[in-house]
Amino acid sequence: MPVHSLASMTWTAVRELPASRTVAVLPTGAIEAHGPHLPLGTDVIIAEAMARAGADRLAGHGFHVLMLPTLTMTAAPFASEFAGTLDVSPETTTMILAGVLRSLAAQGIRVAAIANGHHDPAHVDALRRASPTDGIVLVFPDLTRRRWAERLTPEFQSGACHAGRYETSIVLAERPDLVRTDVMSTLTPNPRSLVDAIRSGLSTFTSAGGVDAYFGFPADATAEEGRAIVDVLGAILAEAVVEAIGPAGAAS
């Protein structure tokens, strides 16, 4: 089945989709500091890569997939000290997501899935608080949960993964033109865990020990690893949808 980009379609083409067999995929990511070597839109790049890889798998399962425009304006308080970061209230994020779900449900679409690339607790909590509208199933494979995290890299699981090897590898695979590789190669490891910092009550990258807005091992990143991670992210998204609603035949 095909993968459609909502923003590229006419309204009549959207009307003709078999709504009951269509999965809407919403990438979510922030505009925030990612070290001195990655673009502010790193989370957006990761979310869109996850969405694309998941959409391809869902199409193989027999679904029509409707790719929604990426939600990029969201809560990012951990990075708010750094220039370029756009930090929107969590309540705004929840309201936007709820509005999107209402719009989809009104058009007969029964399933929406979130491909999330931004793991600031304020953002994740905002997504969790969005109550699905009657008539639509919301699928959110939260990568901060152990079930999904254990499928990802050791660095991701350690919590020392903001603009580190994990994220840098994905951007090298997806948008190598946006990585300052000359800077990346000079960055010393920062193994401090953001998970531990959050548990300790810390609330900014600086207080957590990331004075340059990165954690982990960015100099070790490779495009090959990034492509492998994207494949896993796509599998997670597709598996979460199929688990929630069954194969396309069961959703029709």
Backbone bond lengths (Angstrom), bond angles and torsions (degrees), N, CA, C in turn:
res aa  C-N    CA-C-N  psi(-1)  N-CA   C-N-CA  omega(-1)  CA-C   N-CA-C  phi
1 M - - - 1.462 - - 1.534 109.37 -
2 P 1.321 117.22 156.53 1.466 119.11 -175.22 1.524 113.83 -82.09
3 V 1.336 114.09 161.24 1.458 123.08 171.85 1.529 106.78 -108.80
4 H 1.323 116.80 127.06 1.460 121.66 -175.75 1.529 109.98 -113.44
5 S 1.315 116.99 143.35 1.463 122.61 172.52 1.526 108.46 -99.23
6 L 1.329 116.26 114.10 1.460 120.26 -175.76 1.525 111.84 -54.98
7 A 1.325 117.10 -45.14 1.459 120.51 -175.18 1.528 112.95 -65.64
8 S 1.328 116.84 -19.03 1.464 120.81 -178.62 1.521 112.79 -96.16
9 M 1.323 117.17 -4.33 1.463 120.93 -174.63 1.521 111.70 -95.99
10 T 1.316 115.42 159.53 1.466 120.50 168.39 1.522 108.69 -85.88
11 W 1.312 115.96 161.43 1.463 117.94 -179.63 1.523 111.18 -66.15
12 T 1.324 117.28 -30.80 1.457 119.43 179.20 1.525 111.19 -69.33
13 A 1.335 116.99 -34.41 1.464 119.92 177.61 1.520 110.76 -67.17
14 V 1.330 115.86 -38.03 1.468 119.16 177.62 1.525 109.53 -65.76
15 R 1.311 116.94 -41.06 1.470 121.09 -179.89 1.524 111.16 -59.47
16 E 1.316 117.41 -30.54 1.467 121.19 -175.74 1.526 113.08 -84.27
17 L 1.330 117.91 -7.20 1.463 119.23 177.87 1.524 110.52 -64.66
18 P 1.323 118.31 145.31 1.467 120.53 173.52 1.525 108.93 -75.35
19 A 1.323 116.32 89.40 1.464 121.69 -167.93 1.517 113.05 -54.67
20 S 1.327 117.22 -37.50 1.460 119.44 -175.75 1.520 112.67 -71.92
21 R 1.337 116.75 -13.33 1.464 120.20 177.35 1.526 111.58 -116.24
22 T 1.342 115.90 21.01 1.461 121.24 -179.17 1.519 110.37 -109.14
23 V 1.308 116.46 133.56 1.463 122.84 174.15 1.523 107.96 -108.04
24 A 1.320 116.77 122.24 1.459 121.53 175.01 1.523 108.60 -88.65
25 V 1.315 116.73 128.76 1.461 121.59 -179.00 1.522 109.40 -113.14
26 L 1.328 115.91 123.70 1.460 122.45 -178.32 1.530 110.03 -112.60
27 P 1.336 118.41 108.47 1.471 119.80 172.43 1.529 109.19 -75.52
28 T 1.333 116.47 140.46 1.462 120.62 177.62 1.525 109.39 -132.03
29 G 1.323 115.60 133.96 1.456 121.15 179.01 1.512 109.55 -163.42
30 A 1.315 116.56 163.11 1.464 121.38 -177.37 1.525 111.60 -104.88
31 I 1.320 114.27 163.33 1.467 121.60 166.53 1.521 105.39 -100.78
32 E 1.330 115.92 103.79 1.463 119.24 -174.63 1.525 110.76 -154.49
33 A 1.332 115.38 162.51 1.455 121.91 -178.40 1.525 111.61 -61.37
34 H 1.323 115.00 133.83 1.470 122.63 176.08 1.526 108.78 -133.74
35 G 1.316 114.76 70.42 1.453 119.05 179.01 1.520 112.24 64.99
36 P 1.346 116.99 -178.94 1.455 120.89 179.44 1.530 113.21 -86.47
37 H 1.340 117.26 5.45 1.470 120.28 -172.64 1.516 114.57 -120.81
38 L 1.341 118.01 -14.24 1.458 121.02 -177.81 1.523 110.90 -115.47
39 P 1.335 117.09 154.92 1.467 120.12 -179.32 1.524 111.77 -73.14
40 L 1.313 114.91 158.80 1.461 121.13 177.51 1.530 111.82 -61.07
41 G 1.314 116.48 -25.07 1.462 120.59 -179.40 1.516 114.25 -91.00
42 T 1.321 117.87 22.85 1.467 120.81 -178.31 1.527 112.52 -55.68
43 D 1.330 117.54 -46.71 1.461 120.02 -179.21 1.524 111.70 -61.90
44 V 1.320 115.86 -34.19 1.461 120.41 178.48 1.526 110.02 -66.18
45 I 1.323 116.39 -43.51 1.462 120.86 178.14 1.527 110.15 -59.76
46 I 1.323 116.77 -44.37 1.473 121.21 -179.26 1.527 110.75 -65.21
47 A 1.333 116.83 -45.72 1.467 120.58 -179.02 1.524 111.28 -61.92
48 E 1.325 116.60 -41.93 1.466 119.75 -179.05 1.524 111.05 -69.78
49 A 1.330 117.11 -33.77 1.465 119.80 176.07 1.523 110.45 -66.34
50 M 1.329 116.97 -42.87 1.467 121.23 177.42 1.520 110.29 -62.23
51 A 1.329 116.40 -43.89 1.466 120.94 -179.29 1.517 110.82 -62.36
52 R 1.308 117.04 -45.02 1.471 120.55 -179.03 1.526 111.45 -64.08
53 A 1.342 115.73 -46.00 1.464 119.32 -179.27 1.527 110.97 -65.20
54 G 1.334 116.93 -39.69 1.459 120.20 177.58 1.514 112.00 -67.82
55 A 1.338 116.50 -39.15 1.459 120.69 179.89 1.515 111.07 -62.27
56 D 1.319 117.28 -41.70 1.462 120.33 178.90 1.528 110.82 -60.25
57 R 1.326 116.36 -41.45 1.463 119.99 178.89 1.535 111.32 -67.96
58 L 1.329 116.45 -41.94 1.466 119.49 179.48 1.525 111.51 -64.11
59 A 1.329 116.54 -37.59 1.461 119.83 176.16 1.524 110.23 -61.69
60 G 1.328 116.20 -36.88 1.454 120.32 176.59 1.509 113.08 -66.77
61 H 1.338 116.58 -23.11 1.467 121.43 176.84 1.530 111.85 -83.77
62 G 1.328 117.06 -2.98 1.452 119.80 177.61 1.516 115.81 101.98
63 F 1.327 117.64 7.33 1.458 121.28 178.21 1.532 110.83 -89.99
64 H 1.310 115.76 148.24 1.454 120.44 158.71 1.531 105.96 -80.39
65 V 1.321 118.01 138.99 1.461 121.39 -178.81 1.521 108.78 -120.69
66 L 1.323 115.10 128.49 1.458 121.80 179.31 1.523 107.75 -109.58
67 M 1.315 116.54 108.61 1.461 121.70 -179.20 1.528 109.63 -83.03
68 L 1.321 116.73 117.46 1.458 121.75 -179.63 1.529 110.46 -86.36
69 P 1.330 117.24 156.71 1.459 119.57 173.44 1.524 110.32 -60.04
70 T 1.317 116.40 144.79 1.459 121.54 -175.39 1.524 111.72 -69.13
71 L 1.327 115.35 135.66 1.463 121.24 171.75 1.526 107.61 -82.38
72 T 1.326 116.86 109.71 1.471 121.04 -174.41 1.518 113.96 -112.22
73 M 1.320 117.74 -17.14 1.454 120.44 179.63 1.521 108.62 -97.81
74 T 1.336 116.48 108.64 1.450 119.85 -173.07 1.524 109.89 -154.70
75 A 1.313 115.09 -178.99 1.466 120.48 -178.28 1.533 110.67 -70.77
76 A 1.328 115.67 130.53 1.460 121.35 178.83 1.526 110.35 -146.53
77 P 1.323 118.12 52.61 1.471 119.83 -174.43 1.526 114.10 -65.51
78 F 1.325 118.92 -29.78 1.456 119.85 -179.17 1.520 111.88 -60.46
79 A 1.331 116.95 -33.44 1.460 121.05 -177.28 1.519 113.09 -101.49
80 S 1.334 117.21 6.47 1.463 119.96 -170.10 1.521 113.86 -65.76
81 E 1.329 118.11 -17.06 1.476 120.81 177.58 1.531 112.18 -71.70
82 F 1.318 117.89 -18.09 1.451 121.66 -170.22 1.521 111.64 -98.74
83 A 1.315 115.63 141.39 1.463 121.85 -179.38 1.523 110.78 -57.83
84 G 1.326 115.50 140.62 1.455 121.41 177.46 1.512 114.24 92.85
85 T 1.324 117.95 -21.12 1.461 120.93 -179.65 1.530 110.20 -69.14
86 L 1.329 116.63 134.31 1.456 122.50 176.07 1.526 107.85 -111.06
87 D 1.320 116.41 111.38 1.464 122.87 -174.60 1.514 109.36 -110.74
88 V 1.330 115.99 107.84 1.462 122.87 -178.68 1.526 108.40 -103.64
89 S 1.304 117.62 151.06 1.456 119.93 -177.94 1.528 111.33 -62.15
90 P 1.331 117.52 143.38 1.467 120.08 177.14 1.527 112.62 -57.78
91 E 1.323 116.38 -34.72 1.463 119.79 -179.91 1.538 111.03 -60.89
92 T 1.330 115.77 -36.67 1.463 119.85 178.12 1.518 110.78 -63.74
93 T 1.330 115.94 -43.78 1.468 120.36 178.88 1.524 110.80 -59.85
94 T 1.326 116.35 -45.76 1.464 120.56 -179.71 1.520 110.77 -62.07
95 M 1.324 116.71 -42.35 1.461 120.19 -179.36 1.521 112.03 -65.59
96 I 1.325 116.63 -40.65 1.467 119.79 178.88 1.520 110.23 -63.15
97 L 1.331 116.14 -47.19 1.460 119.53 -179.53 1.526 110.75 -61.61
98 A 1.319 117.27 -42.84 1.460 120.29 178.73 1.527 110.89 -61.17
99 G 1.325 116.93 -39.41 1.460 120.58 178.28 1.518 112.50 -65.90
100 V 1.318 116.39 -40.22 1.472 120.40 176.73 1.522 110.39 -61.19
101 L 1.322 116.54 -44.66 1.463 120.23 -179.66 1.525 111.59 -62.97
102 R 1.331 116.15 -40.73 1.470 119.08 177.91 1.527 111.39 -61.90
103 S 1.318 116.05 -41.93 1.463 120.25 -179.69 1.525 111.37 -63.94
104 L 1.324 115.98 -43.21 1.464 119.56 179.50 1.518 111.09 -64.66
105 A 1.338 115.98 -44.89 1.462 119.90 -179.02 1.526 111.18 -61.50
106 A 1.328 116.74 -38.16 1.461 120.62 -179.78 1.522 111.85 -63.92
107 Q 1.326 116.27 -23.30 1.465 121.22 179.80 1.527 112.33 -96.32
108 G 1.322 115.74 6.55 1.454 119.82 174.72 1.511 115.49 90.22
109 I 1.319 117.60 0.92 1.461 120.00 178.17 1.520 108.88 -76.00
110 R 1.304 116.47 132.32 1.460 120.83 -169.89 1.524 113.96 -103.75
111 V 1.329 117.55 -13.62 1.461 120.11 -174.20 1.523 109.94 -136.84
112 A 1.333 115.98 131.32 1.465 121.94 172.40 1.514 108.32 -129.27
113 A 1.320 116.59 139.89 1.460 121.65 -179.26 1.522 109.61 -127.32
114 I 1.320 116.14 140.02 1.465 122.26 179.25 1.513 109.56 -100.76
115 A 1.325 115.84 127.62 1.463 122.38 171.28 1.531 106.45 -106.47
116 N 1.316 116.15 100.01 1.462 120.26 -170.19 1.526 112.23 -102.87
117 G 1.339 115.38 131.14 1.457 120.44 177.71 1.513 113.59 -115.47
118 H 1.326 117.98 8.50 1.464 122.60 -174.37 1.523 108.86 -125.56
119 H 1.333 117.51 122.84 1.460 120.05 -169.08 1.529 114.08 -117.89
120 D 1.314 117.25 19.96 1.455 120.25 170.38 1.531 107.77 -58.82
121 P 1.337 118.83 130.92 1.468 120.09 -176.87 1.520 113.96 -53.80
122 A 1.327 117.35 -35.05 1.464 119.60 -178.99 1.523 110.74 -64.42
123 H 1.308 116.66 -39.14 1.467 121.02 179.04 1.524 111.12 -70.34
124 V 1.320 116.44 -47.23 1.464 120.48 -179.52 1.529 110.58 -60.25
125 D 1.326 116.43 -43.55 1.463 119.85 178.43 1.527 111.20 -62.79
126 A 1.328 116.33 -36.85 1.464 120.03 179.03 1.527 110.94 -63.90
127 L 1.317 117.13 -39.32 1.460 120.42 177.40 1.526 110.81 -67.08
128 R 1.313 116.44 -40.41 1.465 120.31 -179.20 1.523 111.61 -64.89
129 R 1.339 117.26 -29.88 1.467 120.59 -175.40 1.526 113.21 -80.09
130 A 1.321 116.41 -10.83 1.467 118.81 -178.24 1.517 109.09 -75.70
131 S 1.308 116.96 106.17 1.463 121.63 -178.29 1.531 109.66 -75.68
132 P 1.327 116.93 128.08 1.468 118.94 179.00 1.527 111.72 -59.65
133 T 1.305 115.91 139.02 1.457 121.67 174.93 1.524 109.09 -71.03
134 D 1.328 116.66 148.54 1.461 120.27 176.42 1.519 110.01 -52.81
135 G 1.325 116.11 133.38 1.453 120.40 176.54 1.508 114.30 96.19
136 I 1.343 118.54 -3.72 1.457 120.34 179.73 1.525 109.43 -134.36
137 V 1.316 115.58 139.57 1.460 122.50 176.40 1.527 108.28 -98.33
138 L 1.329 117.00 128.86 1.457 121.68 176.88 1.522 108.71 -103.39
139 V 1.330 116.02 121.79 1.462 122.64 179.80 1.527 108.40 -108.82
140 F 1.331 115.53 120.13 1.467 120.46 -178.62 1.526 109.16 -132.56
141 P 1.336 117.95 91.80 1.458 119.72 174.31 1.530 109.71 -74.22
142 D 1.312 116.25 96.03 1.458 123.61 -174.36 1.528 109.26 -77.83
143 L 1.318 116.08 109.21 1.462 120.55 -175.31 1.519 113.16 -68.80
144 T 1.333 117.55 -9.87 1.465 118.87 175.69 1.531 111.02 -81.39
145 R 1.320 117.36 -7.96 1.457 121.63 176.75 1.531 109.22 -83.98
146 R 1.316 115.75 142.95 1.466 120.13 -174.14 1.516 112.52 -57.55
147 R 1.323 116.73 -37.93 1.461 119.88 -176.07 1.528 111.53 -53.72
148 W 1.333 116.03 -43.64 1.462 119.72 -178.41 1.518 111.43 -88.53
149 A 1.324 117.48 -37.73 1.465 120.87 -177.35 1.520 112.26 -59.09
150 E 1.333 117.00 -34.69 1.452 119.33 -177.42 1.528 112.53 -69.54
151 R 1.327 116.76 -9.46 1.470 121.21 174.83 1.528 111.38 -84.51
152 L 1.326 116.28 -12.55 1.456 120.99 -173.58 1.532 111.01 -100.40
153 T 1.322 117.21 -170.84 1.462 121.02 -169.07 1.525 112.49 -75.52
154 P 1.328 117.42 159.65 1.469 120.17 176.49 1.522 112.84 -56.15
155 E 1.324 117.73 -38.38 1.462 119.31 179.19 1.519 110.70 -63.27
156 F 1.341 117.16 -44.11 1.465 120.02 178.41 1.521 109.93 -59.25
157 Q 1.313 116.98 -45.56 1.458 121.13 -178.16 1.524 112.15 -64.70
158 S 1.325 117.62 -27.96 1.464 121.04 -179.37 1.518 112.23 -72.92
159 G 1.333 116.60 -20.87 1.461 120.29 -176.37 1.514 113.34 89.66
160 A 1.327 117.68 -7.69 1.469 121.85 177.56 1.522 108.05 -95.46
161 C 1.329 116.27 68.32 1.468 117.71 -168.38 1.519 114.41 -137.67
162 H 1.300 118.63 17.03 1.466 119.08 177.15 1.520 109.05 -87.93
163 A 1.339 115.88 114.10 1.469 122.58 -177.52 1.527 112.48 61.90
164 G 1.330 115.74 21.87 1.458 120.91 177.63 1.518 111.33 -92.89
165 R 1.310 115.77 -149.06 1.468 120.62 -176.81 1.525 111.40 -63.11
166 Y 1.319 117.17 -42.55 1.469 121.86 -177.45 1.532 111.22 -59.50
167 E 1.314 116.44 -57.64 1.463 119.43 -176.02 1.522 112.24 -71.69
168 T 1.322 116.82 -38.41 1.465 119.51 179.61 1.521 110.68 -63.78
169 S 1.324 117.37 -38.23 1.462 120.46 178.35 1.522 111.30 -61.19
170 I 1.336 116.65 -41.91 1.468 119.29 -179.60 1.523 110.82 -64.93
171 V 1.322 117.28 -43.24 1.467 119.06 -179.95 1.528 110.60 -67.55
172 L 1.333 117.95 -35.23 1.460 120.28 175.04 1.525 111.01 -60.84
173 A 1.331 116.40 -35.75 1.459 120.42 179.35 1.522 112.09 -75.81
174 E 1.339 116.59 -37.39 1.465 121.32 -172.48 1.526 113.54 -92.78
175 R 1.320 116.91 -44.46 1.465 121.72 -176.44 1.529 110.10 -140.08
176 P 1.326 118.20 67.31 1.463 120.03 -177.93 1.522 113.44 -59.57
177 D 1.325 116.67 -24.12 1.456 120.66 179.91 1.522 112.44 -66.99
178 L 1.337 117.21 -17.36 1.462 120.94 -178.03 1.529 113.48 -98.58
179 V 1.327 117.85 -1.00 1.463 121.38 179.91 1.520 110.08 -96.13
180 R 1.317 115.44 126.59 1.473 119.84 175.23 1.530 107.66 -83.59
181 T 1.312 114.96 85.34 1.462 119.95 -174.53 1.519 112.36 -65.66
182 D 1.328 117.12 -27.64 1.469 119.47 177.86 1.529 110.69 -65.57
183 V 1.332 116.14 -36.45 1.461 120.65 177.21 1.527 110.29 -77.89
184 M 1.322 116.47 -42.95 1.465 121.86 -179.03 1.526 111.16 -52.22
185 S 1.306 117.04 -44.12 1.461 121.13 -174.59 1.525 112.87 -68.36
186 T 1.325 117.66 -15.43 1.465 120.81 -178.31 1.522 113.13 -98.47
187 L 1.328 117.47 -5.91 1.461 120.32 -173.48 1.530 110.77 -77.73
188 T 1.312 115.63 127.87 1.462 120.76 179.45 1.528 109.48 -79.42
189 P 1.316 118.10 151.13 1.468 120.08 -179.94 1.528 111.95 -59.52
190 N 1.320 114.35 143.36 1.467 121.13 173.62 1.524 107.28 -129.67
191 P 1.337 117.78 87.68 1.461 121.23 -172.53 1.521 114.84 -80.77
192 R 1.326 118.94 10.28 1.458 120.32 179.50 1.525 110.21 -64.64
193 S 1.323 115.99 135.94 1.460 121.50 -176.11 1.521 111.17 -91.52
194 L 1.316 115.91 125.00 1.458 119.77 174.57 1.525 111.48 -68.88
195 V 1.312 116.78 -30.39 1.466 119.80 176.48 1.527 109.97 -60.63
196 D 1.323 116.29 -46.02 1.468 120.15 178.21 1.519 110.97 -64.72
197 A 1.329 116.29 -38.99 1.464 120.25 179.95 1.525 110.90 -62.50
198 I 1.334 115.73 -42.83 1.464 119.75 179.94 1.520 110.29 -64.36
199 R 1.312 117.05 -41.84 1.469 120.91 178.51 1.518 111.62 -63.42
200 S 1.330 116.36 -27.56 1.465 121.12 179.71 1.519 112.68 -84.44
201 G 1.324 117.09 -3.02 1.452 121.00 178.45 1.513 114.89 91.73
202 L 1.323 117.98 6.53 1.461 120.48 177.55 1.522 109.75 -75.69
203 S 1.339 116.35 152.89 1.460 118.06 -170.90 1.524 114.50 -137.21
204 T 1.340 117.78 8.49 1.458 120.32 176.71 1.520 109.28 -139.43
205 F 1.334 115.77 157.15 1.465 119.43 177.13 1.525 111.35 -60.83
206 T 1.326 116.88 -40.29 1.455 120.01 -177.90 1.518 111.42 -63.57
207 S 1.320 117.27 -47.04 1.461 119.41 -179.76 1.520 111.71 -65.85
208 A 1.335 116.81 -25.59 1.461 121.08 179.35 1.523 112.71 -83.91
209 G 1.331 116.65 -3.61 1.460 120.32 177.76 1.510 115.00 101.09
210 G 1.312 116.62 15.81 1.459 120.50 178.38 1.512 111.28 -111.59
211 V 1.317 116.66 71.26 1.466 120.84 -173.87 1.522 112.33 -67.02
212 D 1.325 117.72 -18.50 1.464 121.43 175.69 1.526 111.90 -110.67
213 A 1.333 115.82 17.32 1.468 122.53 175.15 1.527 113.05 64.16
214 Y 1.332 117.03 35.21 1.464 118.53 170.76 1.520 110.03 -142.30
215 F 1.327 114.68 151.78 1.464 123.21 178.05 1.529 107.06 -138.87
216 G 1.310 116.54 143.03 1.453 119.74 178.71 1.513 112.62 106.75
217 F 1.330 115.79 -146.47 1.469 121.63 -168.60 1.531 110.05 -131.63
218 P 1.330 117.31 67.69 1.467 119.83 -174.27 1.519 114.47 -61.31
219 A 1.327 118.03 -31.47 1.469 119.98 -177.20 1.521 112.06 -65.80
220 D 1.337 117.62 -16.97 1.464 121.70 -178.78 1.525 113.09 -91.26
221 A 1.304 118.01 1.85 1.463 121.60 -174.81 1.523 111.77 -69.64
222 T 1.330 115.07 147.71 1.465 121.26 174.95 1.526 109.63 -140.63
223 A 1.325 115.94 150.78 1.460 120.17 177.01 1.523 111.03 -64.71
224 E 1.332 117.06 -34.58 1.469 120.25 178.96 1.526 110.89 -59.70
225 E 1.339 116.31 -44.91 1.460 118.99 177.93 1.519 110.43 -65.22
226 G 1.314 116.96 -37.29 1.451 120.27 179.10 1.515 112.63 -60.98
227 R 1.325 117.00 -42.45 1.465 120.14 178.53 1.526 110.87 -64.14
228 A 1.322 116.62 -38.31 1.465 120.08 178.26 1.521 111.29 -65.66
229 I 1.335 117.09 -39.99 1.464 120.88 178.71 1.527 110.63 -64.13
230 V 1.326 117.00 -44.19 1.465 120.34 -179.74 1.523 110.48 -60.22
231 D 1.318 116.97 -39.20 1.456 120.21 177.92 1.532 111.05 -61.24
232 V 1.331 116.76 -41.92 1.461 120.57 177.95 1.527 110.72 -66.21
233 L 1.318 116.99 -42.49 1.465 120.32 178.97 1.528 111.01 -60.44
234 G 1.319 116.73 -41.99 1.456 119.79 177.51 1.515 112.34 -63.20
235 A 1.336 115.78 -39.69 1.460 120.00 178.43 1.523 110.88 -64.05
236 I 1.326 116.73 -40.88 1.465 120.90 179.23 1.532 110.43 -60.98
237 L 1.326 116.61 -46.37 1.465 120.05 -178.39 1.529 110.64 -62.23
238 A 1.311 116.39 -47.88 1.464 119.63 -178.57 1.522 111.80 -64.83
239 E 1.314 116.80 -42.52 1.464 119.91 179.92 1.526 111.31 -63.27
240 A 1.325 117.06 -38.82 1.464 120.09 179.50 1.522 111.37 -63.29
241 V 1.335 116.72 -40.16 1.460 120.29 179.43 1.524 110.68 -66.50
242 V 1.321 116.36 -50.00 1.466 120.16 -177.90 1.527 110.48 -62.24
243 E 1.328 116.63 -37.79 1.462 120.30 178.57 1.531 110.92 -64.48
244 A 1.325 116.31 -37.65 1.462 120.64 -176.46 1.520 112.90 -73.71
245 I 1.327 117.31 -35.70 1.461 118.79 -171.01 1.517 113.85 -129.53
246 G 1.340 117.80 -6.00 1.450 119.93 -177.32 1.518 110.79 87.23
247 P 1.336 117.63 176.74 1.466 121.53 177.73 1.515 111.43 -66.70
248 A 1.310 116.30 170.53 1.469 120.69 -173.91 1.519 112.17 -56.73
249 G 1.302 117.23 -37.30 1.453 119.07 -179.64 1.517 112.70 -61.42
250 A 1.361 115.44 -34.37 1.466 119.68 -179.81 1.517 111.34 -75.03
251 A 1.357 117.25 -22.74 1.463 120.97 -178.26 1.516 112.40 -86.14
252 S 1.326 117.01 -13.19 1.459 119.47 -175.13 1.526 111.44 -82.14
